[in-house]
Amino acid sequence: MRRLFAVVGLEVRGLHEAAYLVAIFAFLSQMLALVRDRLLAGTFGAGSTLDIYYAAFRVPDFLFATVASLLSLYALMPTLSRLEEESENTMMSFMRQMLLLFFVGMGLVSGFVFIFAPQILALLAPGFVHGTPEYSQLLLLTRVLLLQPILLGASNILANLTQMRHRFLLYSISPLLYNIGIIIGIVALYPHMGIMGLGLGVVLGAALHALIQVPFFTQEPRGARMPLSQALRHLREVLALSIPRTLALASTQISLVALVAIASYFAKGSITIFSFAYNLQAVPLTIIGVSYSVAAFPTLARLYAKRENGALVTYIEAAIRHILFWSIPATIFVIVLRAQLVRVILGAGVFDWTATKLTAAALALFIISLAAQNLTLLISRAYYAAGNSRKPLYFGIADIVVSIGSALALAGLFHKYLFVRMFVESLLRVDSVAGGTTVLMLALGYALGSTAEAIIAFIYFVKDFSIPLARIGRLTFQSLSASIIGGTVAYWVLAFTGTFVNMNKVFGVFAQGFAAGVVGLAVVAVLLHLLGNEELPEIWRALRQRFMRTERVALEPTDIESAT
């Protein structure tokens, strides 16, 4: 057991080493998430049960993004980093007091929401009629899920210590356990407890997410308790940073709450289609954007605290290039292979071809903002590391306005003008679907909001941090041109292999998509090599350093220099 804890608590300090380690476990977590979604799709289909399930998440997810995030990782870490310079005991004493404060505050808020849940749901899910069986299930599930933000919020506080110690393996295992808990709820609890079992599975996953970090937290030294006056002074510093940051983080949840509320008025299954497509686009978002931003944040905070501006800029520029390196081809290939991806991942049981087509179309619209969302994650964390949480808030407000406004406008145009609806349905190949296509406008609205946020954020970011654009521009051209050509080749392979495989079987669909993806990506790799791409050898070095042990990288400055 001690050896297991030593492995889980392994420190990883290199940017690319840490990013790829987080990415690998993010990939595993997302694979479990896809297993989860396949079980949900195959069991319930795109119908009322999953509409209830996904609508019930809006309240606890909103609480997590707002109240629970006031003492989150990115708000606490700058203060904890400064306190660590003074004393380990001082830092840990403050962290323990913040954990106690969180449980008290979050418990009170969750209790209030539990009591007034009917009134809250009337605003957030107006399409569910009060007094119906569906509404009763929604109310029950929402109340059960109120435990989720408490447990995930506590885990987020513990994650400060996990990241400060560079325990990225430990940090990466938590999401795996979260999805395992949800799967247990679907497979083992739902058959005996109904929709309550689905909720308890989520709570179990959230508990596992937090508990795995507890043993390492308890091993830290316990010194004298920080005086209350000093703790309150530091708390004010944290809240001054976290309140704008929390509101910025809440922008995504506000947009999702509004879009789900709108979807509750659409055809049955619209919330499910929207949620499945959103979850699928979150796979590359988590593997790429979250991995790099998580890996980069501790070093960004440390470099800014030490006023090493040159190293900070180089570190950020390297992270941006590698995010774009992966995001651009991922976008192209998801669009080309969207139908194969959805059918293989979700096409089971009662999840029919109509639901597959609609989900694939929504996924294509969501994924066009992948690079934008990934860049926004990094940009926001760079500002948080610098102690500036106001600008990400402004960027998030732009996201809310554009997302909701464009979704409403597009849905209106979609209904009013037949030409618009026929054009969109034909372009996304859902013209044969009888109804339910209006939900696609919500996905497009979300993508437009994310893109607008990223454009505004990047303009200010380049100016504020003096980011050089030459290498970023060269990488963008190389990756985009190679990906378009590779995507075109993948499309030709799809058309060619479609005549040889049985498209009515999951294996046939998988074989078609796999062949197209492999050939297309091989073309992209060859073209990037011919174009003299810098990122390919950097990635190879990072993989060798981490997994082949040809070289150990221990210091962040070395990582920065090797990335130039």
PETA-V787206 format. One line per field, one symbol per residue. phi: phi as a letter, one per 40 degrees, with the letter a starting at -180 (. if undefined). psi: psi as a letter, one per 40 degrees, with the letter a starting at -180 (. if undefined). A space follows every 10 residues. Layout:
# PETA-V787206
phi: ???
psi: ???
This chain:
# PETA-V787206
phi: .ccccccccc cbbcdcdccc cccccccccc cccccdcccc cccbgcbccc dcdccccccc cccccbcccc bcdcccddcc ccccccaccc cccccccccc cccccccccc cccdcbddcc ccccbccccc gcdccccccc cccccccccc cccccccccd cdcccfcccc cccdcdcccc cccdcccbcd dbbgcccccc ccccccccdc ccccdccccc cbbcccddcc cccccccccc cccccccccc dcccccdccc cccccccdgc ccddcccccc cccccccccc ccccccddcd ccccccfccc cccccccccc ccccdccccc ccccccbdcc cccccbcafc cccccccccc ccccccccbd dcccccdccc ccccccgbbc cdcccccccd cccccccccc ccccccbccc ccccccccfb ccccggccdc cccccccccc cccccccccc cdccbfccbd cccccccccc cccccccccc cccdcccccb bcccbccccc cccccccccc cccccccccc cgcccdcccc ccccccbbfc abbbbcdccc cccc
psi: ddddddddeh hhdidddddd dddddddddd dddddddddd ddddagaddd ddddddeddd ddddecdded fidedddddd ddddddhddd dddddddddd dddddddddd dddddfdddd ddddgeehhh eidddddddd ddddeedddd dddddddddd ddddefgddd dddddddddd dddddddddd ddeadddddd dddddddddd ddeddddeei ihaihhiddd dddddddddd ddddddddde dddddddddd dddeeaihed dddddddddd eedddddcdd dddddddddd dddddefgdd dddddddddd dddddddddd ddddddeddd dddddegibe hadddddddd ddddddeeed dddddddddd dddddeehed dddddddddd dddddddddd ddddddhddd dddddddeff eehgieeddd dddddddddd dddddddddd ddddefhied dddddddddd dddddddddd ddddddedee iheeiddddd dddddddddd dddddddddd efhddddddd dddddddefe hhhdhddddd dee.
